[in-house]
């Protein structure tokens, strides 16, 4: 079994920064993709960023490109989402997820990811 545990959410003013963490534990795999998704009230869950674990190659949604950075620490089995220049529209519950199927690259549909964390709330407000 795989466990994903997010942390680092909170309340921040517009223009501020937060760093989310997602610790991966349990069964290990030789290659996989980690993704960050978010879901705002009344909206569908949407892709934010993803990273191929073996190479560190990232992919970003247009809405966050240039403001968010995804990275991973192999030694700690942890993936991070550094969020800068936050906007009120970034307010959502953020989830990390794991996709074992790597042949299609970093996928952006949430149904492609088989493992999920519990989510962490990010609120951007003055």
Buried (B, 14 or more C-beta within 10 A) or exposed (E): EBEBBBEBBEEBEEEBEBBBBBBBEEEEEEEBBBBBBBBBEEEEBBBBBBBBBEEEEBBBBEBBEEBBBBBBEEEEBBBBBBBBEBEEEBBBBBBBBBBBEBEEEBBBEBEBBEBBBEBBEBBBEE
